[in-house]
Each structure stands twice: as C-alpha cells, then as structure tokens.
Amino acid sequence: MKRFDCAVLLGLSLLIMHPAFAAPPTYVAAQYAEDNDAMPSSSEERQHYREQRRHDNDRHQHRKNFVWQAGATLPEKYRSTDNYVDYTSNAKLTAPTRYQQWLKIKKHYILFNVLTNTIIKIVHE
C-alpha cells in the first residue's frame, strides 16, 4: 500500500510540474512574420540569417550623410593604421588615454576608442 501511495504521489507531482518544463512561448516567430521572411528551421540557418541582418544594418548605418560627431561610430574605411597620428605632431591634440587613438581624416583630427570604434572628440586643423 505504501508503494502504491508513493507511485500515485510521484505521478501527480510530475503532472503538476510538467508545465514548468514546457518550452517558453516563441516571440521570435512574430518577429519573422513582421519581416515577411520565413523563419529558418535549423540553428545554422538562424545564425546565417542573424549575420546577414547584422551585415545589412551595418551597411546602411554609414551612408553619404554620415554626421561626424562625438558618440558616433567611426566608419570602417577610416579605421586603418594608415590614418593614425601621433598626438605630439599638433599642439591642439591631447595625450590619448588607454584604448584611444588619434586619426587624421581630411582636415580633422579625430580621437576614437579603439575597442568600440566610438568617436570621442573632433579637433579641426
């Protein structure tokens, strides 16, 4: 009788706990529906889809009307070491702190963060 009671109790507890282990609702499906795209089935396809979307967003982020201002992300084409400048070459430039570098682009000196590629300061020549 004791075993029967334990089995019934165990069975009931599993029935009660079942919803706790259920998969969470997928809000991702609604996101794909908004974009009029079919939701990729495998994890590799989803990863590729995410990378493609990220690439598309990066490509459209820096168009012709890019505004050079502090806080903006430095466009990729200016991140090469060819544009790096030593701060001692100009009296207007301050010493960069850790992870910062000065660039010269056209007639402007730009201080940016090397890790985040964020523009910190712009000094006109």
C-alpha positions in Angstrom: 0.0 0.0 0.0 2.9 2.3 0.8 4.4 1.8 -2.6 1.1 2.5 -4.3 0.7 5.8 -2.4 4.3 6.8 -3.4 3.6 6.0 -7.0 0.4 8.0 -7.1 2.1 10.9 -5.3 5.0 10.8 -7.7 2.7 10.7 -10.7 0.6 13.6 -9.5 3.7 15.7 -8.8 5.0 15.0 -12.3 1.7 16.1 -13.8 1.8 19.3 -11.8 5.4 20.1 -12.7 5.0 19.4 -16.4 4.1 23.0 -17.4 7.2 24.2 -15.6 9.4 22.3 -18.0 7.4 23.4 -21.1 9.2 25.4 -23.8 8.7 29.2 -23.4 6.5 30.9 -25.9 8.3 31.9 -29.1 8.2 35.6 -29.7 10.7 35.1 -32.5 8.1 33.8 -34.8 6.2 37.1 -34.6 9.4 39.0 -35.4 10.0 37.0 -38.6 6.3 37.4 -39.6 6.7 41.2 -39.4 9.7 41.0 -41.8 7.7 38.8 -44.2 10.5 36.2 -44.0 10.1 32.5 -43.4 11.6 31.5 -40.0 14.8 29.4 -40.6 14.5 25.9 -39.3 18.0 24.9 -38.3 20.3 26.7 -35.9 22.9 27.2 -38.7 20.3 28.9 -40.9 19.2 31.1 -38.0 22.8 32.1 -37.3 23.3 32.9 -41.0 20.1 34.9 -41.0 21.2 36.9 -38.0 24.6 37.6 -39.5 23.0 38.7 -42.8 20.7 41.1 -40.9 23.6 42.5 -38.9 25.6 43.0 -42.1 22.7 44.7 -43.8 22.3 47.0 -40.8 26.0 47.9 -40.7 26.0 48.6 -44.4 23.1 51.0 -44.2 24.4 52.7 -41.0 27.0 54.8 -42.6 25.6 56.4 -45.8 26.7 59.6 -47.6 25.1 61.8 -44.9 27.2 60.4 -42.0 27.4 63.0 -39.3 30.9 63.4 -37.8 30.2 64.0 -34.1 31.2 62.6 -30.7 29.4 59.4 -29.8 29.1 58.3 -33.5 30.7 55.0 -34.7 33.7 55.5 -36.8 33.1 54.1 -40.3 35.2 51.1 -41.2 37.1 52.6 -44.1 38.8 55.1 -41.7 39.9 52.5 -39.1 43.2 51.5 -40.7 46.5 52.4 -39.1 47.4 54.5 -42.1 45.3 57.3 -40.7 46.8 57.1 -37.2 48.6 60.3 -36.0 51.0 60.9 -33.1 49.4 63.5 -30.8 52.8 65.3 -30.4 52.5 66.4 -34.1 49.9 69.0 -33.3 49.7 71.3 -30.2 45.8 71.1 -30.2 45.9 67.3 -29.5 45.8 65.9 -26.0 47.5 62.7 -25.0 45.2 59.8 -25.6 44.4 57.5 -22.7 44.3 53.8 -22.8 42.5 52.3 -25.9 42.3 55.7 -27.6 44.0 56.8 -30.8 44.1 60.0 -32.9 43.3 59.8 -36.6 43.7 62.5 -39.3 40.9 62.5 -41.8 41.0 65.3 -44.3 41.3 68.5 -42.2 40.2 67.0 -39.0 41.8 65.1 -36.1 39.5 62.5 -34.6 40.1 60.8 -31.2 38.3 57.5 -31.1 38.1 54.4 -28.9 40.0 51.5 -30.5 37.8 48.9 -28.8 34.3 50.3 -29.5 35.2 52.5 -32.5 33.3 55.3 -31.0 34.3 58.9 -31.8 35.3 60.7 -28.6 36.5 64.1 -29.8 36.9 66.0 -33.1 39.5 68.8 -33.5 39.6 71.0 -36.6 43.1 71.6 -38.1 
